[in-house]
Structure formats: structure tokens, C-alpha cells
Amino acid sequence: MIRNKLYTMLCIFLPLGGVGGVLSSCMAESLKDRLVKQEEDMERFIETLKANTEQPVDTVHYFNGVYRVVYESGSGEPAAAGDMLEFYYWAINFNTKAVYDSSGTTVPERNRLGAGAYIPGLERGLTGMQGGEHALILLTGKEAYGNTGVGILPAYTPVMFEIFMLSITK
């Protein structure tokens, strides 16, 4: 605790001249702390989902910064790189819980897994899903859009995708 406060004070008060390496180290540490906090927030959120008896959680998978909370298991072969996926999705800002993109329920998203159509964190979250599965995929800001952000999302914003997997074609 004291070490963290001292480190923060050094990052704030160090003179900028000739300490570019120290400054970038401070920024990296700040980002690391932010990402750790995002994971902690996601874990607390998942615990509240598990406690919800109206929509029980079946399983939770974790893939280094990517969580997949399964509400309803699917069946068949799990999705793998090269498979054609067809699903409905809602993309949600984790912090505000506001939908920022969606396929709606009329025209499903259809693309090949592993072909670069999805952000890397979503690719990892979709991998292993089965046809008929309903899941919530949560991504830390690093696993979502990283340092670029997108549209109304600033850089390193954590997001989640509600996914209804319709089909997987091998």
C-alpha cells in the first residue's frame, strides 16, 4: 500500500526532462492498474449474475482478460478457427451498460472465426461456443479495442457482447 502511494507520487512529481523512460513506466503501471481493476469489476459483476435466479448462469470460462458467462449451453462441435459463425449480438459498454452496436434480431452476424473479422478478445470468447449457446462475453479494455478505442468508446474501455449463437458451420 505504501509502495503504491510512493510510486504514484513519483509518477506525478518527477520532472519531465530526461526521464521519458520513467514517465512511460508510470503510464504503463497506471494502465496495468486500470486493467486489473477492470478484471476485478468484471468478477464482481459475474458474481451478481450468478446470484440472479431469474436467469441462472450455467458456466463461466476465463481466457486471460476474456470471460464467457454461459446462460444456456449449446450442442454440437465447438467453434474453432476457420468455422463460419452465425449469431445475434449486442455490444455493450461495460462501464455504462449502454448498447453501442447490435445485429438486432433480424439479420444475424455471419463471418469466419479466425479471419480477422472480430477483435482478438471476441475471437477468443467465441472460440469454443456451440450452436444454440447463449452467452455474455466480457472483455477488458486491452482485449477489446485497446489503445485506439472505437466510435463512442474511449481507448481501453471494457466491453461485453451478449451472443446468441445460431449456427456453426465447419
Residue pairs with C-beta under 8 A, 6 or more apart in sequence:
7 26
7 29
10 22
10 26
11 22
11 23
11 26
11 27
11 29
11 30
14 22
14 23
14 26
16 23
31 156
34 141
34 156
35 65
35 140
35 141
35 142
35 156
38 94
38 140
38 141
38 158
39 65
39 140
41 94
41 158
42 67
42 94
42 138
42 140
42 158
45 94
45 138
46 57
46 60
46 67
46 69
46 138
49 55
49 57
49 69
49 136
50 56
50 57
50 60
55 71
56 71
57 69
57 70
57 71
58 70
58 71
58 72
58 73
59 69
59 70
59 73
60 67
60 68
60 69
60 70
61 67
61 68
61 70
61 128
62 68
63 124
63 125
64 124
64 143
65 121
65 139
65 140
65 142
65 143
66 121
66 124
66 125
66 137
66 138
66 139
66 140
66 143
67 125
67 137
67 138
68 125
68 128
68 129
68 135
68 136
68 137
68 138
69 135
69 136
69 137
69 138
70 133
70 134
70 135
71 134
71 135
71 136
72 132
72 133
72 134
73 130
73 132
73 133
74 129
74 130
74 131
74 132
74 133
74 165
75 130
75 131
75 132
76 130
76 131
76 132
76 168
77 130
77 168
77 170
78 127
78 128
78 129
78 130
78 168
79 85
79 113
79 126
79 127
79 128
79 129
79 130
79 165
79 168
80 113
80 114
80 127
80 128
81 113
81 114
81 127
82 112
82 113
82 114
82 170
83 112
83 113
83 168
83 169
83 170
84 110
84 111
84 112
84 113
84 168
84 169
85 109
85 110
85 111
85 112
85 113
85 126
85 129
85 165
85 167
85 168
86 108
86 109
86 110
86 165
86 166
86 167
86 168
86 169
87 103
87 108
87 109
87 126
87 163
87 164
87 165
87 166
88 103
88 104
88 105
88 108
88 109
88 163
88 164
88 166
89 102
89 103
89 109
89 161
89 162
89 163
89 164
90 99
90 101
90 102
90 103
90 161
90 162
91 99
91 100
91 101
91 102
91 159
91 160
91 161
92 98
92 99
92 100
92 159
92 160
92 161
92 162
93 100
93 152
93 153
93 157
93 158
93 159
94 138
94 139
94 157
94 158
94 159
94 160
95 157
95 158
100 151
100 152
100 153
100 159
101 151
103 109
108 166
111 117
111 118
113 123
113 126
113 127
114 123
118 126
119 139
119 143
119 144
119 145
120 143
121 137
121 139
121 140
121 142
121 143
121 144
122 137
122 139
122 161
124 143
125 135
125 137
125 139
125 161
125 163
126 137
126 163
129 135
129 163
129 165
129 168
130 165
130 168
131 165
131 166
131 167
131 168
132 165
132 166
133 163
133 164
133 165
134 162
134 163
134 164
134 165
135 162
135 163
135 165
136 160
136 161
136 162
136 163
137 160
137 161
137 163
138 158
138 159
138 160
139 158
139 159
139 160
139 161
140 158
141 155
141 156
141 157
141 158
141 159
142 156
144 153
144 156
144 157
144 158
144 159
145 153
145 155
145 156
145 157
145 159
146 155
146 156
147 155
147 156
148 155
149 155
149 156
149 157
153 159
